[in-house]
Amino acid sequence: MSATSHQPPSVEEVIRRRRPLRDIHQEVLEKISPLDRVAMWITIRVGSMTFFLTIFAWTACWLGWNLLAPPKWQFDPPMAFVFWLFISNAIQILLMPLIMVGQNLLGCHAEVRAERDLEVNVRAEHEIEAVLRHLEYQNTMLIAMVQKLGIDISTTRHNRRT
């Protein structure tokens, strides 16, 4: 490479080429409907340990009461637990499609974030390339200066290794 190689772009040029950053999260939230927001809210809450522990406590209390309480206080016949099964199935039937909708929305949101991450990574790659070009240009200039001064680089490197 010659000492008069093409000068890489300046930092100002690299910055000028940048597109402004966008808040992808906010953009996605602005596009979803109120019903979709409800689905996402429920999906997030149902997928939590708080919800699991609530359902577990409710089930333990319900089954425990109807197994251990005196027969006249039991409101769901033991071993059949018809009312408990009905409520549990209703919860499952209602939550299943709602959770799927919420997961689809969250998946779309994740895809948009992934696309944005790719854009940022491509931008960083271009900026790193500009930095590498600057380093290469500086290296070329330094080699030219050293050669002009008549210093033999190969002997200098050899002496440092031994």
C-alpha positions in Angstrom: 0.0 0.0 0.0 1.4 3.4 -0.9 1.8 6.4 1.4 -0.7 8.3 -0.7 -3.5 5.9 -0.1 -7.1 7.2 0.0 -7.9 8.9 3.2 -10.7 7.2 5.2 -13.9 9.0 6.0 -13.7 11.5 8.9 -15.5 10.9 12.2 -17.9 13.7 11.2 -18.8 11.9 8.0 -19.4 8.7 9.9 -21.7 10.5 12.4 -23.5 12.3 9.6 -24.4 9.0 7.9 -26.0 7.8 11.0 -29.8 7.6 11.2 -31.3 8.7 14.5 -32.0 6.0 17.0 -35.7 5.0 17.4 -37.5 3.7 20.4 -38.8 0.4 19.0 -40.6 -0.5 22.2 -42.6 2.7 22.1 -43.3 2.3 18.4 -44.7 -1.2 18.9 -46.8 -0.1 21.9 -48.3 2.7 19.8 -49.4 0.3 17.1 -51.2 -2.3 19.2 -54.9 -2.1 20.0 -56.4 -1.8 23.5 -57.6 -5.4 23.3 -54.1 -6.6 22.3 -52.8 -4.6 25.3 -55.2 -6.5 27.6 -54.1 -9.8 26.0 -50.4 -8.9 26.6 -51.1 -7.8 30.2 -52.9 -11.0 31.0 -50.2 -13.1 29.3 -47.5 -11.5 31.3 -49.4 -11.9 34.6 -50.5 -15.4 34.0 -47.0 -16.4 33.1 -45.7 -15.3 36.5 -45.0 -17.2 39.7 -47.5 -15.0 41.5 -50.3 -16.4 39.3 -49.0 -19.9 39.8 -48.9 -19.6 43.5 -52.3 -18.0 43.6 -53.8 -20.9 41.6 -51.9 -23.4 43.7 -53.1 -21.8 47.0 -56.7 -21.7 45.7 -56.6 -25.3 44.7 -55.0 -26.4 47.9 -57.6 -24.5 50.0 -60.5 -25.7 47.9 -59.5 -29.3 47.9 -58.4 -29.2 51.5 -61.6 -27.6 52.7 -63.8 -30.1 50.8 -61.8 -33.1 52.0 -61.2 -32.1 55.6 -64.1 -30.0 56.6 -67.2 -31.5 58.2 -69.6 -32.9 55.6 -72.2 -30.3 56.2 -69.7 -27.5 55.5 -68.4 -29.1 52.3 -69.7 -27.4 49.2 -68.0 -29.6 46.5 -68.4 -33.3 47.0 -65.0 -34.9 47.8 -63.3 -37.0 45.2 -65.5 -35.8 42.4 -64.9 -32.0 42.9 -67.3 -31.2 40.1 -67.5 -27.5 40.8 -63.7 -27.2 41.2 -63.2 -29.1 37.9 -65.8 -26.8 36.2 -64.1 -23.6 37.4 -60.6 -24.9 36.5 -61.7 -25.9 33.0 -63.4 -22.6 32.5 -60.2 -20.8 33.5 -58.1 -23.0 31.2 -60.5 -22.6 28.2 -60.6 -18.8 28.6 -56.9 -18.3 29.2 -55.5 -20.7 26.6 -56.4 -18.6 23.5 -55.8 -15.4 25.3 -52.3 -16.5 26.2 -51.7 -17.6 22.6 -52.7 -14.1 21.4 -50.4 -12.5 23.9 -47.5 -14.7 23.0 -48.0 -13.9 19.3 -47.9 -10.2 20.1 -44.9 -10.6 22.3 -43.2 -12.7 19.5 -43.9 -9.9 17.0 -42.4 -7.4 19.4 -39.3 -9.6 19.8 -38.9 -9.8 16.0 -39.0 -6.1 15.7 -36.4 -5.7 18.5 -34.3 -8.3 16.7 -34.5 -6.4 13.4 -33.5 -3.2 15.3 -30.6 -5.0 16.9 -29.4 -6.1 13.4 -29.6 -2.5 12.3 -27.5 -1.4 15.2 -25.0 -4.2 14.6 -24.6 -3.3 11.0 -24.1 0.3 11.9 -21.5 -0.7 14.4 -19.8 -2.9 11.8 -19.6 0.1 9.4 -18.1 2.3 12.2 -15.6 -0.4 13.1 -14.6 -0.6 9.5 -14.1 3.1 9.4 -11.9 2.9 12.5 -9.9 0.0 10.9 -9.4 2.1 7.7 -8.2 5.0 9.9 -5.7 2.6 11.6 -4.6 1.2 8.3 -4.1 4.7 6.9 -2.1 5.8 10.0 0.0 2.6 9.7 0.7 3.4 6.0 1.6 7.0 6.9 3.9 5.8 9.7 5.6 3.2 7.5 6.2 5.9 4.9 7.6 8.3 7.5 9.9 5.6 8.9 11.1 4.7 5.4 11.7 8.4 4.6 13.8 8.6 7.8 15.8 5.5 6.6 15.0 3.3 9.6 14.9 -0.5 8.8 11.8 -1.8 10.6 12.7 -5.5 10.1 15.9 -5.2 12.2 14.1 -3.2 14.8 11.5 -6.0 15.2 14.2 -8.7 15.2 16.1 -7.0 18.0 13.0 -6.7 20.2 12.2 -10.4 19.9 15.6 -11.6 21.1 
